[in-house]
Amino acid sequence: MQSENGPCPLLAIMNILLLQWKVKLPPQKEVVTAEELMAHLGDCILATQPREPSEGLQLNFQQNISDSMMVLPKLSTGLDVNVRFTGVSDFEYTPECIVFDLLNVPLYHGWLVDTQSPEVVQAVGKLSYNQLVEKIITCKQASDSSLVSEGLVAEQFLESTASQLSYHGLCELTGAVKEGELSVFFRNNHFRT
């Protein structure tokens, strides 16, 4: 469990690995340090192997392992992921996401634009959170009133869904997440198992 802000991505991933029996802690162990969790996580990452032994896949795998080892220290202080508002598993691909991919841990969020709101769909489009914030700033400074209006619609969407969950997103999650599936859920800049 988390006693202070920061290690939630590490704990979320490790909870899944523990529940999948991919990591086993010694019996009667009451306290596990972040360093111990990182060592277990590193072992699990190194144990992943591509299914196809082709040279291209092997080189890609080696690069992914290298990238994930650079990300590991960030797991105990918090990760910066960038959601896209188009689907519950849509995130901008960043090195931070590689650990989830290598370990085959699904990462979800519920911060979606309702497809039945064409004005919001138009304003948000397929942008990531960071791109949308930049668009809002640009649109607010535009001289074209339609751009200013689009920026205000996008800003209203972010304000009305500030908890990083929308009703449409919740509905989509119920259809996307399988019964009994172990996954990590991202909401309010926090990762949960």
C-alpha contacts under 8 A as a table, 3 or more apart, distances in Angstrom:
res1	aa1	res2	aa2	distance
1	M	11	L	7.01
2	Q	5	N	7.21
2	Q	7	P	6.86
2	Q	8	C	6.66
2	Q	11	L	7.45
4	E	7	P	7.80
5	N	8	C	7.42
5	N	77	T	7.77
6	G	9	P	7.95
6	G	75	L	7.93
6	G	76	S	5.92
6	G	77	T	4.22
6	G	78	G	4.71
7	P	10	L	5.41
7	P	11	L	6.22
7	P	75	L	5.98
7	P	76	S	3.92
7	P	77	T	5.16
7	P	78	G	5.69
8	C	11	L	5.06
8	C	12	A	5.92
8	C	75	L	7.49
8	C	76	S	7.15
8	C	78	G	6.57
8	C	190	H	6.42
8	C	191	F	5.40
8	C	192	R	6.98
9	P	12	A	5.12
9	P	13	I	6.18
9	P	75	L	5.42
9	P	76	S	7.07
9	P	78	G	6.28
9	P	79	L	6.76
9	P	190	H	7.59
9	P	191	F	5.32
9	P	192	R	7.54
10	L	13	I	5.39
10	L	14	M	6.04
10	L	37	L	7.80
10	L	38	M	7.83
10	L	75	L	4.87
10	L	76	S	5.72
11	L	14	M	5.05
11	L	15	N	5.86
12	A	15	N	5.24
12	A	16	I	6.52
12	A	184	V	6.24
12	A	191	F	6.15
12	A	192	R	5.29
12	A	193	T	4.80
13	I	16	I	5.29
13	I	17	L	6.38
13	I	100	F	7.75
13	I	105	V	7.41
13	I	184	V	7.13
13	I	193	T	7.26
14	M	17	L	4.95
14	M	18	L	6.01
14	M	23	V	7.93
14	M	37	L	7.17
14	M	41	L	7.06
15	N	18	L	5.08
15	N	19	L	6.08
15	N	193	T	6.64
16	I	19	L	5.04
16	I	20	Q	6.08
16	I	105	V	7.80
16	I	182	L	6.29
16	I	183	S	7.11
16	I	193	T	6.68
17	L	20	Q	5.04
17	L	21	W	6.14
17	L	22	K	5.13
17	L	23	V	5.68
18	L	21	W	4.99
18	L	22	K	5.99
18	L	23	V	5.04
18	L	24	K	6.38
19	L	22	K	7.71
20	Q	23	V	7.67
21	W	24	K	6.29
22	K	44	C	7.44
23	V	40	H	6.77
23	V	44	C	7.81
25	L	29	K	7.14
26	P	29	K	5.73
29	K	32	V	7.26
32	V	36	E	6.36
32	V	37	L	7.02
33	T	36	E	5.21
33	T	37	L	6.43
34	A	37	L	5.03
34	A	38	M	6.08
34	A	76	S	7.04
35	E	38	M	5.02
35	E	39	A	6.21
36	E	39	A	5.09
36	E	40	H	6.33
37	L	40	H	5.14
37	L	41	L	6.07
38	M	41	L	4.95
38	M	42	G	5.97
38	M	72	L	7.21
39	A	42	G	5.08
39	A	43	D	6.24
40	H	43	D	5.14
40	H	44	C	6.33
41	L	44	C	5.07
41	L	45	I	6.24
42	G	45	I	5.11
42	G	46	L	6.14
42	G	69	M	7.52
42	G	72	L	7.88
43	D	46	L	5.15
43	D	47	A	6.14
44	C	47	A	5.07
44	C	48	T	6.70
44	C	103	L	7.46
45	I	48	T	5.48
45	I	65	I	7.22
45	I	99	V	7.61
45	I	102	L	6.64
45	I	103	L	6.44
46	L	49	Q	7.82
46	L	65	I	7.14
48	T	102	L	6.87
48	T	103	L	7.14
49	Q	61	F	7.50
50	P	53	P	6.58
50	P	57	L	6.84
50	P	58	Q	6.93
50	P	61	F	6.76
52	E	57	L	6.88
53	P	57	L	6.76
53	P	58	Q	6.39
54	S	57	L	5.42
54	S	58	Q	6.16
55	E	58	Q	5.01
55	E	59	L	6.17
56	G	59	L	5.24
56	G	60	N	6.22
57	L	60	N	4.99
57	L	61	F	5.95
58	Q	61	F	4.95
58	Q	62	Q	6.15
59	L	62	Q	5.10
59	L	63	Q	6.27
60	N	63	Q	5.10
60	N	64	N	6.17
61	F	64	N	4.99
61	F	65	I	6.15
62	Q	65	I	5.09
62	Q	66	S	6.19
63	Q	66	S	5.02
63	Q	67	D	6.09
64	N	67	D	5.01
64	N	68	S	6.00
64	N	98	I	6.79
64	N	102	L	7.69
65	I	68	S	5.12
65	I	69	M	6.22
66	S	69	M	5.29
66	S	70	M	6.60
67	D	70	M	5.23
67	D	71	V	6.52
67	D	95	P	6.38
67	D	98	I	7.31
68	S	71	V	4.98
68	S	72	L	6.19
68	S	95	P	7.11
68	S	96	E	7.51
68	S	98	I	5.92
68	S	99	V	5.59
69	M	72	L	5.24
69	M	73	P	7.90
70	M	73	P	6.98
71	V	74	K	5.44
71	V	75	L	6.92
71	V	95	P	6.99
71	V	96	E	5.93
71	V	99	V	7.74
72	L	75	L	5.40
72	L	76	S	7.75
73	P	76	S	6.07
73	P	77	T	7.39
74	K	77	T	5.24
74	K	78	G	5.79
74	K	79	L	6.08
75	L	78	G	5.35
75	L	79	L	6.09
79	L	96	E	6.64
80	D	96	E	7.20
81	V	91	F	7.09
81	V	92	E	7.39
81	V	94	T	7.43
81	V	96	E	6.92
81	V	97	C	7.41
82	N	91	F	5.67
82	N	92	E	5.43
82	N	128	S	6.20
82	N	129	Y	5.90
82	N	130	N	6.77
83	V	90	D	6.25
83	V	91	F	4.34
83	V	92	E	6.13
83	V	109	H	7.64
83	V	111	W	7.79
83	V	128	S	5.54
83	V	129	Y	5.75
84	R	87	G	6.97
84	R	90	D	5.29
84	R	91	F	5.20
84	R	92	E	6.53
84	R	112	L	7.79
84	R	126	K	6.66
84	R	127	L	6.02
84	R	128	S	4.22
84	R	129	Y	6.21
85	F	88	V	7.82
85	F	90	D	7.24
85	F	111	W	5.91
85	F	112	L	4.37
85	F	113	V	5.71
85	F	124	V	7.68
85	F	126	K	6.81
85	F	127	L	7.14
85	F	128	S	6.73
85	F	129	Y	7.64
86	T	90	D	6.52
86	T	112	L	5.86
86	T	113	V	6.67
86	T	125	G	7.90
86	T	126	K	6.21
87	G	90	D	5.02
87	G	110	G	7.94
87	G	112	L	6.47
87	G	169	G	7.83
87	G	172	E	7.84
88	V	108	Y	5.24
88	V	109	H	5.00
88	V	110	G	5.51
88	V	111	W	7.34
88	V	112	L	7.21
88	V	169	G	6.78
88	V	172	E	6.87
88	V	173	L	6.34
88	V	176	A	7.56
89	S	106	P	7.79
89	S	107	L	6.14
89	S	108	Y	4.76
89	S	109	H	6.44
90	D	108	Y	7.73
91	F	128	S	7.44
92	E	128	S	6.52
93	Y	97	C	6.41
94	T	97	C	5.60
94	T	98	I	7.34
95	P	98	I	5.40
96	E	99	V	6.75
97	C	100	F	5.57
97	C	101	D	6.55
98	I	101	D	5.01
98	I	102	L	6.02
99	V	102	L	5.23
99	V	103	L	6.18
100	F	103	L	5.39
100	F	104	N	5.89
100	F	105	V	4.89
100	F	106	P	6.70
100	F	107	L	7.00
101	D	104	N	4.95
101	D	105	V	6.31
101	D	106	P	7.64
102	L	105	V	7.80
105	V	182	L	7.68
105	V	183	S	5.97
105	V	184	V	7.15
106	P	182	L	7.60
106	P	183	S	4.92
106	P	184	V	6.19
107	L	183	S	6.02
107	L	184	V	4.87
107	L	185	F	5.97
107	L	186	F	7.23
108	Y	173	L	7.94
108	Y	183	S	7.35
108	Y	184	V	6.22
108	Y	185	F	4.90
108	Y	186	F	6.08
109	H	164	Q	7.96
109	H	165	L	7.49
109	H	169	G	7.63
109	H	173	L	7.83
109	H	185	F	5.65
109	H	186	F	5.02
109	H	187	R	6.32
110	G	164	Q	6.89
110	G	165	L	4.83
110	G	166	S	6.22
110	G	168	H	7.80
110	G	169	G	4.10
110	G	170	L	5.56
110	G	172	E	7.52
110	G	173	L	6.48
110	G	186	F	7.93
110	G	187	R	7.48
111	W	161	T	7.31
111	W	164	Q	4.99
111	W	165	L	4.32
111	W	166	S	5.32
111	W	169	G	5.46
112	L	165	L	7.18
112	L	166	S	5.96
112	L	168	H	6.28
112	L	169	G	4.79
113	V	117	S	7.71
113	V	120	V	6.94
113	V	121	V	6.38
113	V	124	V	7.69
113	V	166	S	7.43
113	V	168	H	6.92
113	V	169	G	7.44
114	D	117	S	5.62
114	D	120	V	7.75
114	D	121	V	7.31
114	D	167	Y	7.98
114	D	168	H	5.35
114	D	169	G	7.71
115	T	118	P	6.57
115	T	121	V	6.35
117	S	120	V	5.49
117	S	121	V	6.16
118	P	121	V	4.88
118	P	122	Q	5.96
119	E	122	Q	5.17
119	E	123	A	6.25
119	E	153	V	7.44
120	V	123	A	4.96
120	V	124	V	5.96
120	V	125	G	7.96
120	V	153	V	6.26
120	V	154	A	6.48
120	V	157	F	7.11
121	V	124	V	5.33
121	V	125	G	5.33
122	Q	125	G	5.37
122	Q	150	E	7.92
123	A	150	E	5.27
123	A	151	G	6.87
123	A	153	V	6.41
123	A	154	A	5.42
124	V	127	L	6.11
124	V	132	L	6.57
124	V	154	A	5.86
127	L	130	N	7.93
127	L	131	Q	5.61
127	L	132	L	5.77
128	S	131	Q	5.16
128	S	132	L	6.05
129	Y	132	L	5.09
129	Y	133	V	6.29
130	N	133	V	5.24
130	N	134	E	6.41
131	Q	134	E	5.12
131	Q	135	K	6.16
132	L	135	K	4.90
132	L	136	I	6.15
132	L	154	A	7.46
133	V	136	I	5.15
133	V	137	I	6.39
134	E	137	I	5.22
134	E	138	T	6.23
135	K	138	T	5.05
135	K	139	C	5.93
135	K	151	G	6.88
136	I	139	C	5.13
136	I	140	K	6.06
136	I	151	G	4.58
136	I	152	L	7.15
136	I	154	A	6.66
136	I	155	E	6.43
137	I	140	K	5.34
137	I	141	Q	6.62
137	I	151	G	7.53
138	T	141	Q	5.39
138	T	142	A	6.41
138	T	151	G	7.90
139	C	142	A	5.05
139	C	147	L	5.21
139	C	148	V	4.90
139	C	149	S	7.88
139	C	150	E	7.13
139	C	151	G	4.98
140	K	147	L	7.53
140	K	148	V	5.02
140	K	151	G	6.00
140	K	152	L	7.41
141	Q	148	V	7.32
142	A	145	S	7.45
142	A	147	L	6.47
142	A	148	V	6.14
143	S	147	L	7.85
143	S	148	V	7.51
144	D	147	L	5.44
144	D	148	V	6.46
145	S	148	V	4.96
145	S	149	S	6.04
146	S	149	S	4.99
146	S	150	E	6.13
147	L	150	E	4.99
147	L	151	G	6.13
148	V	151	G	5.09
148	V	152	L	6.27
149	S	152	L	5.06
149	S	153	V	6.27
150	E	153	V	5.09
150	E	154	A	6.27
151	G	154	A	5.12
151	G	155	E	6.08
152	L	155	E	4.94
152	L	156	Q	6.01
153	V	156	Q	5.07
153	V	157	F	6.26
154	A	157	F	5.07
154	A	158	L	6.48
155	E	158	L	5.19
155	E	159	E	6.23
156	Q	159	E	5.01
156	Q	160	S	5.97
157	F	160	S	5.24
157	F	161	T	6.14
158	L	161	T	5.25
158	L	162	A	5.68
159	E	162	A	5.08
161	T	164	Q	5.51
161	T	165	L	5.93
161	T	166	S	5.86
162	A	165	L	7.48
163	S	187	R	7.14
163	S	188	N	5.67
164	Q	187	R	5.54
164	Q	188	N	5.67
165	L	169	G	6.29
165	L	170	L	7.00
165	L	187	R	6.90
166	S	169	G	4.93
166	S	170	L	6.22
167	Y	170	L	5.08
167	Y	171	C	6.34
168	H	171	C	5.10
168	H	172	E	6.19
169	G	172	E	5.02
169	G	173	L	6.08
170	L	173	L	5.07
170	L	174	T	6.48
171	C	174	T	5.36
171	C	175	G	6.81
172	E	175	G	5.25
172	E	176	A	6.14
173	L	176	A	5.02
173	L	177	V	5.75
174	T	177	V	5.89
174	T	178	K	7.97
175	G	178	K	7.49
177	V	181	E	6.61
178	K	181	E	5.23
182	L	193	T	7.07
183	S	193	T	5.85
184	V	191	F	6.27
184	V	192	R	5.43
184	V	193	T	4.65
185	F	191	F	5.66
185	F	192	R	5.16
185	F	193	T	6.29
186	F	189	N	6.51
186	F	190	H	5.62
186	F	191	F	4.68
186	F	192	R	6.52
187	R	190	H	5.39
187	R	191	F	6.69
